[in-house]
């Protein structure tokens, strides 16, 4: 007697709009990856795609020490308190994070990330994502520096260093990044991380692993789960009309650049 066919896996498409100089995005990525790992028993498969957002504009393109940036924006006392919260959140998530760091133009880092998804899907992109976050928050590197980015692309095995230099000196993926950022803003995204699930539900800010697990387990039971991949840009809709907010059991952290 033949065995019954395996239960078809349903797709949960997750779009993560983020910036590689955003500490909350760094922490949020870890919470999301931990949740996906803990949901391996569900009859679903995940497709996680990172899309770009830029939080800061640096005059003349020069990086700014993170501490100086935060103190200018919030004042010394509030900046110190805010960073202590970040440090506590990172520690709770099992992440290393340095107090020193740089705020910089991240558009070229996003180009590498977009190229990675185009080239090797979520597996390749996640390697690049992890490498960029580690460089930013563990190694305090300047993600606007093309030489550093070329080294990181080679480290993540996206391409060899010579190919990375050629890519970064070209305009490849530049228009893709610009269109994705414009689409996110047109749909009301003003802070990151911003997570879109199946083009229908949104989570704004750092969510806990347990929050994601709760959502994924509910979606696994849903008979109307979206089973198609999203288009290369955020689904079009009038600003504020795109997404139904999902209640999450954790605080929303607003990381928007004012």
Buried (B, 14 or more C-beta within 10 A) or exposed (E): EEEEEEEEEBBBBBBBBBBBBBBBBBBBBBBBBBBBEBBEEBEBEBBBBBBBBBBBEBEEEEBBEBBEBBBEBBEEEEBEEBBEEBBEBBEEBEBEBEEEBBBBBBBBBBBBBBBBBBEBEBEBBBBBBBBBBBBBBBEBBBBBBBEBBBBBBBBBEBBEBEEBBEBBEEEBBBEBBBBBBEBBBBBBBBBBBBBBBBBBBBBBBBBBBBBBBBBBBEBBEEEEBBEEEBEBBBBEEEEEEBBEEBEBEBEEBEBEBE
